[in-house]
Amino acid sequence: MTIHFRKCTLENSRQLQKLSYETFNETFKHQNSPENMNAYLERAFNLKQLEKELSNNSSQFFFVYLNSEVAGYLKVNTDDAQSEDMGDESLEIERIYIKNKFQKHGLGKSLLNKATEIAMECNKKKIWLGVWENNDHAIAFYKKMGFVQTGAHAFYMGDEEQIDFIMVKTL
C-alpha cells in the first residue's frame, strides 16, 4: 500500500470539483435535505469558486493517492485565506475528505500529517479546523490526533444554519 500526495493546480480544477462533489455527498447527503446539499455544492464547488481558491497563494490543495488512485484531498489556508481570523501563527485545515471506499486505510492521519508538515514549514504554531457538531466520527478522530475544541462557529448548508466546532492543535 503506497500513499502519496500531489499538489493541485488550476489544471486540476475539474478533477477537484468531481472529487469534492463525490466526497461531500458521501459524507453528508444522508444528514441533509437534497435542496440544502445542492445549494451548498453549487456555491462551494462551482468551477469559478474552485479556480479562485486554487489561485490564492495562501491556500493549497493536495490530492492523496492510495497506490495509483485518487482517494481524497486536503485544503489548507494561511493568513487572510483562513475562514476565521485565527492569526498569523495558525494554519487552517479547511477541507479534508476521503472517498468512503478508502477510509480506514490511514489516509486521514496521512493528510493531517501533511497539514502539520506544511504548518511547520510555514513556521506556524498551531493548526485548526471546523468540524460539524454532528460528525461524531470525525470529532473522535481529531481528538485522537491531539485536537481540542476551543469554540464554535456557524456554517451554512444551503439555508440551514449548522454549528461547526473549532478544534485546535498546538505544534
C-alpha positions as CSV (number, residue, x, y, z in Angstrom):
1,M,0.0,0.0,0.0
2,T,1.6,3.3,-1.2
3,I,0.3,6.7,-0.1
4,H,1.5,9.8,-1.9
5,F,0.4,13.4,-2.5
6,R,0.2,15.6,-5.5
7,K,-0.4,19.4,-5.3
8,C,-3.5,20.5,-7.1
9,T,-3.2,23.3,-9.7
10,L,-5.6,25.2,-11.9
11,E,-5.3,22.4,-14.4
12,N,-6.9,20.0,-11.9
13,S,-10.0,22.2,-11.2
14,R,-12.4,19.8,-12.9
15,Q,-11.0,16.7,-11.2
16,L,-11.1,18.6,-7.8
17,Q,-14.7,19.6,-8.5
18,K,-15.7,16.0,-9.2
19,L,-13.9,14.7,-6.1
20,S,-15.4,17.5,-3.9
21,Y,-18.9,16.6,-5.0
22,E,-18.3,12.9,-4.5
23,T,-16.8,13.1,-1.1
24,F,-19.1,15.8,0.3
25,N,-22.1,13.8,-0.9
26,E,-20.8,10.6,0.6
27,T,-20.2,12.3,3.9
28,F,-23.3,14.5,4.4
29,K,-26.0,13.5,1.9
30,H,-27.8,11.3,4.4
31,Q,-28.0,14.0,7.1
32,N,-29.2,17.0,5.0
33,S,-32.0,17.8,2.6
34,P,-31.3,17.5,-1.1
35,E,-32.1,21.2,-1.6
36,N,-29.6,22.3,1.0
37,M,-27.0,19.9,-0.3
38,N,-27.4,21.1,-3.8
39,A,-27.3,24.7,-2.8
40,Y,-24.1,24.2,-0.8
41,L,-22.4,22.1,-3.6
42,E,-23.2,24.7,-6.2
43,R,-21.9,27.6,-4.0
44,A,-18.7,25.9,-2.6
45,F,-17.6,23.7,-5.5
46,N,-18.5,25.6,-8.8
47,L,-15.6,25.9,-11.1
48,K,-15.2,29.6,-10.7
49,Q,-15.1,29.3,-6.9
50,L,-12.5,26.4,-7.0
51,E,-10.4,28.3,-9.6
52,K,-10.4,31.3,-7.3
53,E,-9.3,29.2,-4.3
54,L,-6.7,27.4,-6.4
55,S,-5.3,30.8,-7.4
56,N,-5.0,32.1,-3.9
57,N,-1.3,31.9,-2.8
58,S,-2.5,31.5,0.9
59,S,-4.4,28.3,0.0
60,Q,-3.0,24.9,-1.0
61,F,-4.8,21.8,-2.2
62,F,-3.4,18.3,-2.3
63,F,-4.7,15.1,-3.8
64,V,-3.9,12.0,-1.7
65,Y,-3.4,8.7,-3.6
66,L,-3.6,5.2,-2.4
67,N,-1.5,3.2,-4.8
68,S,-2.3,5.0,-8.0
69,E,-5.9,6.0,-7.4
70,V,-7.0,9.4,-6.1
71,A,-8.6,8.7,-2.7
72,G,-9.2,12.2,-1.3
73,Y,-7.9,15.6,-0.8
74,L,-6.7,18.3,1.6
75,K,-7.1,22.0,1.6
76,V,-5.1,24.2,3.9
77,N,-5.2,28.0,4.4
78,T,-2.9,30.5,6.0
79,D,-3.0,34.3,6.5
80,D,-6.1,36.0,5.0
81,A,-7.4,32.8,3.3
82,Q,-8.4,31.4,6.7
83,S,-12.2,31.2,7.2
84,E,-11.8,32.7,10.7
85,D,-9.3,35.2,11.9
86,M,-7.0,32.9,13.9
87,G,-3.9,35.0,13.5
88,D,-0.6,34.8,11.6
89,E,0.6,31.8,13.6
90,S,-2.2,29.5,12.5
91,L,-2.8,27.2,9.6
92,E,-6.4,26.1,8.8
93,I,-7.4,22.7,7.6
94,E,-10.5,23.8,5.7
95,R,-11.2,20.5,3.9
96,I,-10.1,17.0,4.5
97,Y,-12.1,14.5,2.5
98,I,-11.6,10.8,1.7
99,K,-13.7,8.7,-0.5
100,N,-15.7,6.1,1.5
101,K,-14.0,3.2,-0.1
102,F,-10.6,4.4,1.0
103,Q,-11.5,5.1,4.6
104,K,-9.8,3.1,7.4
105,H,-6.5,2.9,5.4
106,G,-4.6,5.6,7.4
107,L,-5.3,8.3,4.8
108,G,-6.9,10.7,7.3
109,K,-3.8,10.5,9.5
110,S,-1.6,11.0,6.5
111,L,-3.5,14.1,5.4
112,L,-3.2,15.5,9.0
113,N,0.5,14.8,9.0
114,K,0.8,16.6,5.6
115,A,-1.0,19.6,7.0
116,T,1.3,19.6,10.1
117,E,4.3,19.4,7.8
118,I,3.1,22.4,5.8
119,A,2.4,24.3,9.0
120,M,5.9,23.7,10.4
121,E,7.5,24.7,7.0
122,C,5.5,28.0,7.3
123,N,6.6,28.4,11.0
124,K,3.0,28.2,12.3
125,K,2.4,27.4,15.9
126,K,-1.0,25.8,15.7
127,I,-3.3,24.1,13.2
128,W,-7.1,24.3,13.4
129,L,-10.2,23.2,11.7
130,G,-14.0,23.4,11.9
131,V,-15.9,20.1,12.1
132,W,-19.7,19.7,12.1
133,E,-21.0,19.1,15.6
134,N,-22.9,16.0,14.4
135,N,-19.9,14.4,12.8
136,D,-19.1,12.2,15.8
137,H,-16.7,10.0,13.9
138,A,-14.6,13.0,12.7
139,I,-14.6,14.6,16.1
140,A,-13.4,11.5,17.8
141,F,-10.6,11.1,15.1
142,Y,-9.4,14.7,15.6
143,K,-9.4,14.3,19.4
144,K,-7.3,11.1,19.0
145,M,-4.9,13.2,16.8
146,G,-4.4,15.8,19.5
147,F,-7.0,18.5,18.7
148,V,-9.1,20.1,21.4
149,Q,-12.3,22.1,20.9
150,T,-11.8,25.8,21.6
151,G,-15.0,27.3,20.2
152,A,-17.7,27.0,17.6
153,H,-18.9,29.0,14.5
154,A,-21.9,29.0,12.2
155,F,-21.7,27.0,9.0
156,Y,-24.5,27.3,6.3
157,M,-25.7,24.2,4.5
158,G,-27.9,25.9,1.9
159,D,-30.3,28.0,4.1
160,E,-29.8,25.9,7.2
161,E,-27.5,27.2,9.9
162,Q,-25.4,24.4,11.4
163,I,-22.7,24.6,14.1
164,D,-19.1,23.6,13.5
165,F,-16.8,23.0,16.5
166,I,-13.5,24.8,16.1
167,M,-10.7,22.4,17.1
168,V,-7.1,23.4,17.6
169,K,-3.8,21.5,17.9
170,T,-0.7,23.3,19.2
171,L,2.5,22.3,17.4
